[in-house]
Amino acid sequence: MVTTANSSTEEPAVTAQDASAQDSPNPSEQGPEISLERVVKAYRTGSDTVRAVGGVDLEIARGEFFSLLGPSGCGKTTTMRMIAGFEEPTEGVVRLSGRDVTGVPANRRDVNMVFQSYALFPHMTVEANVAFGLERKRVPKAEIRRRVGEMLELVELGHRAKHRPAQLSGGQQQRVALARALVNEPGALLLDEPLGALDLKLRQSMQVELKRIQREVGITFVYVTHDQGEALTMSDRVAVMNNGLVEQLGTPAEIYERPATRFVADFIGTSNLLTGTIGAADAAGHHRVELGHDLTALVAELPKGLSAGDRAHLTVRPEKVRIGLERPGGDLSILPGTVAETVYMGSATHYQVSLANGAEVTVYQQNSSDSTLVAGRGEAVWLSWAPRHSYALPV
């Protein structure tokens, strides 16, 4: 369904923004749009207490596209529902535009929420669906026509204003749902898996559309998803959640290139994971990682808490690894192996390569115009990658 957090009563809603308009500071002088301070959500199940969210601190800036990413049950939707006011924290504080809204009902918070199911009124036209919230707030008719028209143009559905939802595609219905939420001009828009019901190609197209719309309206989007591709494609920053906690917070590039934990490395894309013992740094400042069976790899730097002599996981992304029939030279991680499997994927070929220590390394090789299959199953190959492309994590 699509719901606006300020449309749940019969009388015109007074938003948090309206209530504090008289004494609000200049937006440029305010802090983050949304902040969570040590927020906990616990549920009683019989004699046990389960923490769905275990103490989250977050600051989300004005105009930011921010994603809460993680597997089912990690606490991301519960966190969003506490921002919206549909759930109250067991502990901690929720602030919107600097104002403590902990305990404030959903209809008095300056946020709107969009869910996976569109919940459009089937008997109403597109423009009537978009205008619904404004009419409930008794906005003047001329203002409603102007704002609805502008919003339908923004989502590229002006030519569908007189159609009914059943005459629209799934992607068009989702855009109507977005327009209905955005036309109320909330301080932030919360989106809970809104593209989950769409097929792959349409979902990918809508990812681009969502980012365009967010950039044009300039308001804060908070997006909940379990899809790593969605989060990396659209977000300015991503909070990766697991077991009710934020495991890592950063830009998509930071999350992908430098995961802070083994969980993040495994959950975001595909990552090779090799376990070994950290050795002393060489003349170039690279640490050797002894992987067993005379196999060694290099890592450019160690994170805090790891030093020579420690056991560690060495991770490297499949697209960073090069595969060839001859041993390469240079200051690289270089490992011999045997091809266990090859899979042709059209734009790339995926290799599974077995190492002498029993580990397997996945390699993605782009299929350029002049590329050919490097090796088939059972053939001996050499793997290599630059030390800056691998990173160490505590065991």
Secondary structure in CASP SS format (residue, H / E / C, confidence):
PFRMAT SS
TARGET T0000
AUTHOR 0000-0000-0000
METHOD secondary structure of the structure
MODEL  1
M C 1.00
V E 1.00
T E 1.00
T E 1.00
A C 1.00
N C 1.00
S C 1.00
S C 1.00
T C 1.00
E C 1.00
E C 1.00
P C 1.00
A C 1.00
V C 1.00
T C 1.00
A H 1.00
Q H 1.00
D H 1.00
A H 1.00
S C 1.00
A C 1.00
Q C 1.00
D C 1.00
S C 1.00
P C 1.00
N C 1.00
P H 1.00
S H 1.00
E H 1.00
Q C 1.00
G C 1.00
P C 1.00
E C 1.00
I E 1.00
S E 1.00
L E 1.00
E E 1.00
R E 1.00
V E 1.00
V E 1.00
K E 1.00
A E 1.00
Y E 1.00
R E 1.00
T E 1.00
G C 1.00
S C 1.00
D E 1.00
T E 1.00
V E 1.00
R E 1.00
A E 1.00
V E 1.00
G E 1.00
G E 1.00
V E 1.00
D E 1.00
L E 1.00
E E 1.00
I E 1.00
A C 1.00
R C 1.00
G C 1.00
E C 1.00
F E 1.00
F E 1.00
S E 1.00
L E 1.00
L E 1.00
G C 1.00
P C 1.00
S C 1.00
G C 1.00
C C 1.00
G C 1.00
K H 1.00
T H 1.00
T H 1.00
T H 1.00
M H 1.00
R H 1.00
M H 1.00
I H 1.00
A H 1.00
G C 1.00
F C 1.00
E C 1.00
E C 1.00
P C 1.00
T C 1.00
E E 1.00
G E 1.00
V E 1.00
V E 1.00
R E 1.00
L E 1.00
S C 1.00
G C 1.00
R E 1.00
D E 1.00
V C 1.00
T C 1.00
G C 1.00
V C 1.00
P C 1.00
A H 1.00
N H 1.00
R H 1.00
R C 1.00
D C 1.00
V E 1.00
N E 1.00
M E 1.00
V E 1.00
F C 1.00
Q C 1.00
S C 1.00
Y C 1.00
A C 1.00
L C 1.00
F C 1.00
P C 1.00
H C 1.00
M C 1.00
T C 1.00
V H 1.00
E H 1.00
A H 1.00
N H 1.00
V H 1.00
A H 1.00
F H 1.00
G H 1.00
L H 1.00
E H 1.00
R H 1.00
K C 1.00
R C 1.00
V C 1.00
P C 1.00
K H 1.00
A H 1.00
E H 1.00
I H 1.00
R H 1.00
R H 1.00
R H 1.00
V H 1.00
G H 1.00
E H 1.00
M H 1.00
L H 1.00
E H 1.00
L H 1.00
V C 1.00
E C 1.00
L C 1.00
G H 1.00
H H 1.00
R H 1.00
A C 1.00
K C 1.00
H C 1.00
R C 1.00
P H 1.00
A H 1.00
Q H 1.00
L C 1.00
S C 1.00
G H 1.00
G H 1.00
Q H 1.00
Q H 1.00
Q H 1.00
R H 1.00
V H 1.00
A H 1.00
L H 1.00
A H 1.00
R H 1.00
A H 1.00
L H 1.00
V C 1.00
N C 1.00
E C 1.00
P C 1.00
G C 1.00
A E 1.00
L E 1.00
L E 1.00
L E 1.00
D E 1.00
E C 1.00
P C 1.00
L C 1.00
G C 1.00
A C 1.00
L C 1.00
D C 1.00
L H 1.00
K H 1.00
L H 1.00
R H 1.00
Q H 1.00
S H 1.00
M H 1.00
Q H 1.00
V H 1.00
E H 1.00
L H 1.00
K H 1.00
R H 1.00
I H 1.00
Q H 1.00
R H 1.00
E H 1.00
V H 1.00
G C 1.00
I C 1.00
T E 1.00
F E 1.00
V E 1.00
Y E 1.00
V E 1.00
T E 1.00
H C 1.00
D C 1.00
Q H 1.00
G H 1.00
E H 1.00
A H 1.00
L H 1.00
T H 1.00
M H 1.00
S C 1.00
D C 1.00
R E 1.00
V E 1.00
A E 1.00
V E 1.00
M E 1.00
N E 1.00
N C 1.00
G C 1.00
L E 1.00
V E 1.00
E E 1.00
Q E 1.00
L E 1.00
G E 1.00
T C 1.00
P H 1.00
A H 1.00
E H 1.00
I H 1.00
Y H 1.00
E H 1.00
R C 1.00
P C 1.00
A C 1.00
T C 1.00
R H 1.00
F H 1.00
V H 1.00
A H 1.00
D H 1.00
F H 1.00
I C 1.00
G C 1.00
T C 1.00
S C 1.00
N E 1.00
L E 1.00
L E 1.00
T E 1.00
G E 1.00
T E 1.00
I E 1.00
G E 1.00
A E 1.00
A E 1.00
D C 1.00
A C 1.00
A C 1.00
G C 1.00
H C 1.00
H E 1.00
R E 1.00
V E 1.00
E E 1.00
L E 1.00
G E 1.00
H C 1.00
D C 1.00
L E 1.00
T E 1.00
A E 1.00
L E 1.00
V E 1.00
A C 1.00
E C 1.00
L C 1.00
P C 1.00
K C 1.00
G C 1.00
L C 1.00
S C 1.00
A C 1.00
G C 1.00
D C 1.00
R E 1.00
A E 1.00
H E 1.00
L E 1.00
T E 1.00
V E 1.00
R C 1.00
P H 1.00
E H 1.00
K H 1.00
V C 1.00
R E 1.00
I E 1.00
G E 1.00
L C 1.00
E C 1.00
R C 1.00
P C 1.00
G C 1.00
G C 1.00
D C 1.00
L C 1.00
S E 1.00
I E 1.00
L E 1.00
P E 1.00
G E 1.00
T E 1.00
V E 1.00
A E 1.00
E E 1.00
T E 1.00
V E 1.00
Y E 1.00
M C 1.00
G C 1.00
S C 1.00
A E 1.00
T E 1.00
H E 1.00
Y E 1.00
Q E 1.00
V E 1.00
S E 1.00
L C 1.00
A C 1.00
N C 1.00
G C 1.00
A C 1.00
E E 1.00
V E 1.00
T E 1.00
V E 1.00
Y E 1.00
Q E 1.00
Q E 1.00
N C 1.00
S C 1.00
S C 1.00
D C 1.00
S C 1.00
T C 1.00
L C 1.00
V C 1.00
A C 1.00
G C 1.00
R C 1.00
G C 1.00
E C 1.00
A E 1.00
V E 1.00
W E 1.00
L E 1.00
S E 1.00
W E 1.00
A C 1.00
P H 1.00
R H 1.00
H H 1.00
S E 1.00
Y E 1.00
A E 1.00
L E 1.00
P E 1.00
V C 1.00
END
